[in-house]
Amino acid sequence: MCLYCDFGAALILGSDVPARTLPPPQELPIGIVTSLIGGLFVVAMLLRSGS
């Protein structure tokens, strides 16, 4: 269970940093970055399973 908590925290931290590194007038919502990372993860899992 602790592994999932660590993975979730790393995912949010990994999404928050790129979202905040844009120039000051532009800030990307963290949900967009999180969904992009999650989407890539789902595609990788589908390709790995052969479906």
mmCIF file of the N, C-alpha and C atoms, coordinates in Angstrom:
data_MODEL
# 
_entry.id   MODEL 
# 
loop_
_atom_site.group_PDB 
_atom_site.id 
_atom_site.type_symbol 
_atom_site.label_atom_id 
_atom_site.label_alt_id 
_atom_site.label_comp_id 
_atom_site.label_asym_id 
_atom_site.label_entity_id 
_atom_site.label_seq_id 
_atom_site.pdbx_PDB_ins_code 
_atom_site.Cartn_x 
_atom_site.Cartn_y 
_atom_site.Cartn_z 
_atom_site.occupancy 
_atom_site.B_iso_or_equiv 
_atom_site.pdbx_formal_charge 
_atom_site.auth_seq_id 
_atom_site.auth_comp_id 
_atom_site.auth_asym_id 
_atom_site.auth_atom_id 
_atom_site.pdbx_PDB_model_num 
ATOM 1   N N  . MET A 1 1  ? 0.827  -1.185 0.000   1.00 0.00 ? 1  MET A N  1 
ATOM 2   C CA . MET A 1 1  ? 0.000  0.000  0.000   1.00 0.00 ? 1  MET A CA 1 
ATOM 3   C C  . MET A 1 1  ? 0.873  1.253  0.000   1.00 0.00 ? 1  MET A C  1 
ATOM 4   N N  . CYS A 1 2  ? 1.969  1.220  0.740   1.00 0.00 ? 2  CYS A N  1 
ATOM 5   C CA . CYS A 1 2  ? 2.857  2.372  0.802   1.00 0.00 ? 2  CYS A CA 1 
ATOM 6   C C  . CYS A 1 2  ? 3.496  2.655  -0.560  1.00 0.00 ? 2  CYS A C  1 
ATOM 7   N N  . LEU A 1 3  ? 3.717  1.607  -1.341  1.00 0.00 ? 3  LEU A N  1 
ATOM 8   C CA . LEU A 1 3  ? 4.283  1.778  -2.679  1.00 0.00 ? 3  LEU A CA 1 
ATOM 9   C C  . LEU A 1 3  ? 3.349  2.589  -3.562  1.00 0.00 ? 3  LEU A C  1 
ATOM 10  N N  . TYR A 1 4  ? 2.048  2.348  -3.456  1.00 0.00 ? 4  TYR A N  1 
ATOM 11  C CA . TYR A 1 4  ? 1.074  3.100  -4.243  1.00 0.00 ? 4  TYR A CA 1 
ATOM 12  C C  . TYR A 1 4  ? 1.032  4.568  -3.812  1.00 0.00 ? 4  TYR A C  1 
ATOM 13  N N  . CYS A 1 5  ? 1.173  4.810  -2.532  1.00 0.00 ? 5  CYS A N  1 
ATOM 14  C CA . CYS A 1 5  ? 1.209  6.195  -2.042  1.00 0.00 ? 5  CYS A CA 1 
ATOM 15  C C  . CYS A 1 5  ? 2.438  6.919  -2.575  1.00 0.00 ? 5  CYS A C  1 
ATOM 16  N N  . ASP A 1 6  ? 3.563  6.235  -2.575  1.00 0.00 ? 6  ASP A N  1 
ATOM 17  C CA . ASP A 1 6  ? 4.788  6.833  -3.102  1.00 0.00 ? 6  ASP A CA 1 
ATOM 18  C C  . ASP A 1 6  ? 4.673  7.099  -4.600  1.00 0.00 ? 6  ASP A C  1 
ATOM 19  N N  . PHE A 1 7  ? 4.088  6.159  -5.330  1.00 0.00 ? 7  PHE A N  1 
ATOM 20  C CA . PHE A 1 7  ? 3.911  6.328  -6.769  1.00 0.00 ? 7  PHE A CA 1 
ATOM 21  C C  . PHE A 1 7  ? 2.978  7.499  -7.071  1.00 0.00 ? 7  PHE A C  1 
ATOM 22  N N  . GLY A 1 8  ? 1.903  7.625  -6.312  1.00 0.00 ? 8  GLY A N  1 
ATOM 23  C CA . GLY A 1 8  ? 0.966  8.727  -6.509  1.00 0.00 ? 8  GLY A CA 1 
ATOM 24  C C  . GLY A 1 8  ? 1.605  10.068 -6.210  1.00 0.00 ? 8  GLY A C  1 
ATOM 25  N N  . ALA A 1 9  ? 2.381  10.134 -5.144  1.00 0.00 ? 9  ALA A N  1 
ATOM 26  C CA . ALA A 1 9  ? 3.069  11.380 -4.808  1.00 0.00 ? 9  ALA A CA 1 
ATOM 27  C C  . ALA A 1 9  ? 4.090  11.740 -5.878  1.00 0.00 ? 9  ALA A C  1 
ATOM 28  N N  . ALA A 1 10 ? 4.805  10.742 -6.381  1.00 0.00 ? 10 ALA A N  1 
ATOM 29  C CA . ALA A 1 10 ? 5.783  11.000 -7.440  1.00 0.00 ? 10 ALA A CA 1 
ATOM 30  C C  . ALA A 1 10 ? 5.096  11.447 -8.723  1.00 0.00 ? 10 ALA A C  1 
ATOM 31  N N  . LEU A 1 11 ? 3.928  10.887 -9.018  1.00 0.00 ? 11 LEU A N  1 
ATOM 32  C CA . LEU A 1 11 ? 3.176  11.284 -10.203 1.00 0.00 ? 11 LEU A CA 1 
ATOM 33  C C  . LEU A 1 11 ? 2.726  12.737 -10.108 1.00 0.00 ? 11 LEU A C  1 
ATOM 34  N N  . ILE A 1 12 ? 2.196  13.119 -8.970  1.00 0.00 ? 12 ILE A N  1 
ATOM 35  C CA . ILE A 1 12 ? 1.741  14.508 -8.796  1.00 0.00 ? 12 ILE A CA 1 
ATOM 36  C C  . ILE A 1 12 ? 2.929  15.463 -8.811  1.00 0.00 ? 12 ILE A C  1 
ATOM 37  N N  . LEU A 1 13 ? 4.011  15.101 -8.150  1.00 0.00 ? 13 LEU A N  1 
ATOM 38  C CA . LEU A 1 13 ? 5.197  15.953 -8.153  1.00 0.00 ? 13 LEU A CA 1 
ATOM 39  C C  . LEU A 1 13 ? 5.786  16.052 -9.555  1.00 0.00 ? 13 LEU A C  1 
ATOM 40  N N  . GLY A 1 14 ? 5.830  14.935 -10.253 1.00 0.00 ? 14 GLY A N  1 
ATOM 41  C CA . GLY A 1 14 ? 6.346  14.931 -11.617 1.00 0.00 ? 14 GLY A CA 1 
ATOM 42  C C  . GLY A 1 14 ? 5.455  15.701 -12.580 1.00 0.00 ? 14 GLY A C  1 
ATOM 43  N N  . SER A 1 15 ? 4.197  15.843 -12.271 1.00 0.00 ? 15 SER A N  1 
ATOM 44  C CA . SER A 1 15 ? 3.278  16.625 -13.098 1.00 0.00 ? 15 SER A CA 1 
ATOM 45  C C  . SER A 1 15 ? 3.311  18.096 -12.722 1.00 0.00 ? 15 SER A C  1 
ATOM 46  N N  . ASP A 1 16 ? 3.517  18.374 -11.466 1.00 0.00 ? 16 ASP A N  1 
ATOM 47  C CA . ASP A 1 16 ? 3.482  19.755 -10.990 1.00 0.00 ? 16 ASP A CA 1 
ATOM 48  C C  . ASP A 1 16 ? 4.693  20.549 -11.458 1.00 0.00 ? 16 ASP A C  1 
ATOM 49  N N  . VAL A 1 17 ? 5.842  19.931 -11.474 1.00 0.00 ? 17 VAL A N  1 
ATOM 50  C CA . VAL A 1 17 ? 7.063  20.644 -11.855 1.00 0.00 ? 17 VAL A CA 1 
ATOM 51  C C  . VAL A 1 17 ? 6.997  21.146 -13.302 1.00 0.00 ? 17 VAL A C  1 
ATOM 52  N N  . PRO A 1 18 ? 6.672  20.306 -14.301 1.00 0.00 ? 18 PRO A N  1 
ATOM 53  C CA . PRO A 1 18 ? 6.570  20.842 -15.669 1.00 0.00 ? 18 PRO A CA 1 
ATOM 54  C C  . PRO A 1 18 ? 5.448  21.868 -15.829 1.00 0.00 ? 18 PRO A C  1 
ATOM 55  N N  . ALA A 1 19 ? 4.368  21.703 -15.083 1.00 0.00 ? 19 ALA A N  1 
ATOM 56  C CA . ALA A 1 19 ? 3.254  22.643 -15.194 1.00 0.00 ? 19 ALA A CA 1 
ATOM 57  C C  . ALA A 1 19 ? 3.645  24.026 -14.684 1.00 0.00 ? 19 ALA A C  1 
ATOM 58  N N  . ARG A 1 20 ? 4.544  24.094 -13.723 1.00 0.00 ? 20 ARG A N  1 
ATOM 59  C CA . ARG A 1 20 ? 4.939  25.381 -13.145 1.00 0.00 ? 20 ARG A CA 1 
ATOM 60  C C  . ARG A 1 20 ? 6.176  25.994 -13.797 1.00 0.00 ? 20 ARG A C  1 
ATOM 61  N N  . THR A 1 21 ? 6.872  25.264 -14.657 1.00 0.00 ? 21 THR A N  1 
ATOM 62  C CA . THR A 1 21 ? 8.098  25.791 -15.252 1.00 0.00 ? 21 THR A CA 1 
ATOM 63  C C  . THR A 1 21 ? 7.843  26.625 -16.499 1.00 0.00 ? 21 THR A C  1 
ATOM 64  N N  . LEU A 1 22 ? 6.617  26.798 -16.898 1.00 0.00 ? 22 LEU A N  1 
ATOM 65  C CA . LEU A 1 22 ? 6.312  27.675 -18.016 1.00 0.00 ? 22 LEU A CA 1 
ATOM 66  C C  . LEU A 1 22 ? 6.537  29.121 -17.593 1.00 0.00 ? 22 LEU A C  1 
ATOM 67  N N  . PRO A 1 23 ? 6.715  30.026 -18.553 1.00 0.00 ? 23 PRO A N  1 
ATOM 68  C CA . PRO A 1 23 ? 6.884  31.446 -18.186 1.00 0.00 ? 23 PRO A CA 1 
ATOM 69  C C  . PRO A 1 23 ? 5.716  31.952 -17.337 1.00 0.00 ? 23 PRO A C  1 
ATOM 70  N N  . PRO A 1 24 ? 5.955  32.945 -16.486 1.00 0.00 ? 24 PRO A N  1 
ATOM 71  C CA . PRO A 1 24 ? 4.961  33.406 -15.508 1.00 0.00 ? 24 PRO A CA 1 
ATOM 72  C C  . PRO A 1 24 ? 3.549  33.704 -16.017 1.00 0.00 ? 24 PRO A C  1 
ATOM 73  N N  . PRO A 1 25 ? 3.344  34.361 -17.156 1.00 0.00 ? 25 PRO A N  1 
ATOM 74  C CA . PRO A 1 25 ? 1.944  34.616 -17.509 1.00 0.00 ? 25 PRO A CA 1 
ATOM 75  C C  . PRO A 1 25 ? 1.183  33.346 -17.901 1.00 0.00 ? 25 PRO A C  1 
ATOM 76  N N  . GLN A 1 26 ? 1.900  32.291 -18.225 1.00 0.00 ? 26 GLN A N  1 
ATOM 77  C CA . GLN A 1 26 ? 1.252  31.042 -18.624 1.00 0.00 ? 26 GLN A CA 1 
ATOM 78  C C  . GLN A 1 26 ? 1.521  29.982 -17.562 1.00 0.00 ? 26 GLN A C  1 
ATOM 79  N N  . GLU A 1 27 ? 0.479  29.379 -17.093 1.00 0.00 ? 27 GLU A N  1 
ATOM 80  C CA . GLU A 1 27 ? 0.638  28.263 -16.159 1.00 0.00 ? 27 GLU A CA 1 
ATOM 81  C C  . GLU A 1 27 ? -0.341 27.184 -16.583 1.00 0.00 ? 27 GLU A C  1 
ATOM 82  N N  . LEU A 1 28 ? 0.165  26.007 -16.834 1.00 0.00 ? 28 LEU A N  1 
ATOM 83  C CA . LEU A 1 28 ? -0.628 24.890 -17.310 1.00 0.00 ? 28 LEU A CA 1 
ATOM 84  C C  . LEU A 1 28 ? -1.293 24.208 -16.123 1.00 0.00 ? 28 LEU A C  1 
ATOM 85  N N  . PRO A 1 29 ? -2.595 23.930 -16.199 1.00 0.00 ? 29 PRO A N  1 
ATOM 86  C CA . PRO A 1 29 ? -3.244 23.216 -15.092 1.00 0.00 ? 29 PRO A CA 1 
ATOM 87  C C  . PRO A 1 29 ? -2.610 21.837 -14.889 1.00 0.00 ? 29 PRO A C  1 
ATOM 88  N N  . ILE A 1 30 ? -2.445 21.457 -13.645 1.00 0.00 ? 30 ILE A N  1 
ATOM 89  C CA . ILE A 1 30 ? -1.781 20.186 -13.326 1.00 0.00 ? 30 ILE A CA 1 
ATOM 90  C C  . ILE A 1 30 ? -2.577 18.984 -13.836 1.00 0.00 ? 30 ILE A C  1 
ATOM 91  N N  . GLY A 1 31 ? -3.885 19.135 -13.950 1.00 0.00 ? 31 GLY A N  1 
ATOM 92  C CA . GLY A 1 31 ? -4.716 18.040 -14.451 1.00 0.00 ? 31 GLY A CA 1 
ATOM 93  C C  . GLY A 1 31 ? -4.385 17.657 -15.872 1.00 0.00 ? 31 GLY A C  1 
ATOM 94  N N  . ILE A 1 32 ? -4.009 18.630 -16.691 1.00 0.00 ? 32 ILE A N  1 
ATOM 95  C CA . ILE A 1 32 ? -3.648 18.336 -18.081 1.00 0.00 ? 32 ILE A CA 1 
ATOM 96  C C  . ILE A 1 32 ? -2.366 17.519 -18.126 1.00 0.00 ? 32 ILE A C  1 
ATOM 97  N N  . VAL A 1 33 ? -1.381 17.921 -17.354 1.00 0.00 ? 33 VAL A N  1 
ATOM 98  C CA . VAL A 1 33 ? -0.108 17.197 -17.343 1.00 0.00 ? 33 VAL A CA 1 
ATOM 99  C C  . VAL A 1 33 ? -0.300 15.800 -16.755 1.00 0.00 ? 33 VAL A C  1 
ATOM 100 N N  . THR A 1 34 ? -1.085 15.693 -15.694 1.00 0.00 ? 34 THR A N  1 
ATOM 101 C CA . THR A 1 34 ? -1.338 14.393 -15.075 1.00 0.00 ? 34 THR A CA 1 
ATOM 102 C C  . THR A 1 34 ? -2.055 13.462 -16.044 1.00 0.00 ? 34 THR A C  1 
ATOM 103 N N  . SER A 1 35 ? -3.027 13.975 -16.793 1.00 0.00 ? 35 SER A N  1 
ATOM 104 C CA . SER A 1 35 ? -3.744 13.124 -17.744 1.00 0.00 ? 35 SER A CA 1 
ATOM 105 C C  . SER A 1 35 ? -2.848 12.704 -18.897 1.00 0.00 ? 35 SER A C  1 
ATOM 106 N N  . LEU A 1 36 ? -1.922 13.561 -19.321 1.00 0.00 ? 36 LEU A N  1 
ATOM 107 C CA . LEU A 1 36 ? -0.981 13.163 -20.373 1.00 0.00 ? 36 LEU A CA 1 
ATOM 108 C C  . LEU A 1 36 ? -0.075 12.031 -19.897 1.00 0.00 ? 36 LEU A C  1 
ATOM 109 N N  . ILE A 1 37 ? 0.436  12.159 -18.685 1.00 0.00 ? 37 ILE A N  1 
ATOM 110 C CA . ILE A 1 37 ? 1.294  11.101 -18.144 1.00 0.00 ? 37 ILE A CA 1 
ATOM 111 C C  . ILE A 1 37 ? 0.492  9.816  -17.948 1.00 0.00 ? 37 ILE A C  1 
ATOM 112 N N  . GLY A 1 38 ? -0.718 9.941  -17.418 1.00 0.00 ? 38 GLY A N  1 
ATOM 113 C CA . GLY A 1 38 ? -1.562 8.763  -17.220 1.00 0.00 ? 38 GLY A CA 1 
ATOM 114 C C  . GLY A 1 38 ? -1.952 8.115  -18.531 1.00 0.00 ? 38 GLY A C  1 
ATOM 115 N N  . GLY A 1 39 ? -2.225 8.918  -19.550 1.00 0.00 ? 39 GLY A N  1 
ATOM 116 C CA . GLY A 1 39 ? -2.561 8.380  -20.867 1.00 0.00 ? 39 GLY A CA 1 
ATOM 117 C C  . GLY A 1 39 ? -1.405 7.599  -21.468 1.00 0.00 ? 39 GLY A C  1 
ATOM 118 N N  . LEU A 1 40 ? -0.202 8.134  -21.331 1.00 0.00 ? 40 LEU A N  1 
ATOM 119 C CA . LEU A 1 40 ? 0.973  7.407  -21.820 1.00 0.00 ? 40 LEU A CA 1 
ATOM 120 C C  . LEU A 1 40 ? 1.165  6.092  -21.065 1.00 0.00 ? 40 LEU A C  1 
ATOM 121 N N  . PHE A 1 41 ? 0.881  6.113  -19.779 1.00 0.00 ? 41 PHE A N  1 
ATOM 122 C CA . PHE A 1 41 ? 0.992  4.893  -18.969 1.00 0.00 ? 41 PHE A CA 1 
ATOM 123 C C  . PHE A 1 41 ? -0.006 3.840  -19.429 1.00 0.00 ? 41 PHE A C  1 
ATOM 124 N N  . VAL A 1 42 ? -1.241 4.253  -19.707 1.00 0.00 ? 42 VAL A N  1 
ATOM 125 C CA . VAL A 1 42 ? -2.271 3.306  -20.165 1.00 0.00 ? 42 VAL A CA 1 
ATOM 126 C C  . VAL A 1 42 ? -1.887 2.730  -21.524 1.00 0.00 ? 42 VAL A C  1 
ATOM 127 N N  . VAL A 1 43 ? -1.400 3.553  -22.438 1.00 0.00 ? 43 VAL A N  1 
ATOM 128 C CA . VAL A 1 43 ? -0.994 3.075  -23.762 1.00 0.00 ? 43 VAL A CA 1 
ATOM 129 C C  . VAL A 1 43 ? 0.151  2.084  -23.617 1.00 0.00 ? 43 VAL A C  1 
ATOM 130 N N  . ALA A 1 44 ? 1.123  2.386  -22.748 1.00 0.00 ? 44 ALA A N  1 
ATOM 131 C CA . ALA A 1 44 ? 2.241  1.471  -22.540 1.00 0.00 ? 44 ALA A CA 1 
ATOM 132 C C  . ALA A 1 44 ? 1.754  0.139  -21.970 1.00 0.00 ? 44 ALA A C  1 
ATOM 133 N N  . MET A 1 45 ? 0.793  0.186  -21.062 1.00 0.00 ? 45 MET A N  1 
ATOM 134 C CA . MET A 1 45 ? 0.268  -1.063 -20.500 1.00 0.00 ? 45 MET A CA 1 
ATOM 135 C C  . MET A 1 45 ? -0.485 -1.868 -21.559 1.00 0.00 ? 45 MET A C  1 
ATOM 136 N N  . LEU A 1 46 ? -1.235 -1.199 -22.430 1.00 0.00 ? 46 LEU A N  1 
ATOM 137 C CA . LEU A 1 46 ? -1.951 -1.900 -23.490 1.00 0.00 ? 46 LEU A CA 1 
ATOM 138 C C  . LEU A 1 46 ? -0.972 -2.538 -24.490 1.00 0.00 ? 46 LEU A C  1 
ATOM 139 N N  . LEU A 1 47 ? 0.069  -1.824 -24.842 1.00 0.00 ? 47 LEU A N  1 
ATOM 140 C CA . LEU A 1 47 ? 1.047  -2.377 -25.764 1.00 0.00 ? 47 LEU A CA 1 
ATOM 141 C C  . LEU A 1 47 ? 1.809  -3.545 -25.142 1.00 0.00 ? 47 LEU A C  1 
ATOM 142 N N  . ARG A 1 48 ? 2.060  -3.459 -23.864 1.00 0.00 ? 48 ARG A N  1 
ATOM 143 C CA . ARG A 1 48 ? 2.771  -4.522 -23.186 1.00 0.00 ? 48 ARG A CA 1 
ATOM 144 C C  . ARG A 1 48 ? 1.943  -5.800 -23.082 1.00 0.00 ? 48 ARG A C  1 
ATOM 145 N N  . SER A 1 49 ? 0.628  -5.628 -22.893 1.00 0.00 ? 49 SER A N  1 
ATOM 146 C CA . SER A 1 49 ? -0.229 -6.813 -22.737 1.00 0.00 ? 49 SER A CA 1 
ATOM 147 C C  . SER A 1 49 ? -0.568 -7.448 -24.082 1.00 0.00 ? 49 SER A C  1 
ATOM 148 N N  . GLY A 1 50 ? -0.334 -6.731 -25.177 1.00 0.00 ? 50 GLY A N  1 
ATOM 149 C CA . GLY A 1 50 ? -0.588 -7.306 -26.493 1.00 0.00 ? 50 GLY A CA 1 
ATOM 150 C C  . GLY A 1 50 ? -1.991 -7.059 -27.010 1.00 0.00 ? 50 GLY A C  1 
ATOM 151 N N  . SER A 1 51 ? -2.765 -6.241 -26.333 1.00 0.00 ? 51 SER A N  1 
ATOM 152 C CA . SER A 1 51 ? -4.139 -5.973 -26.780 1.00 0.00 ? 51 SER A CA 1 
ATOM 153 C C  . SER A 1 51 ? -4.165 -4.853 -27.780 1.00 0.00 ? 51 SER A C  1 
# 
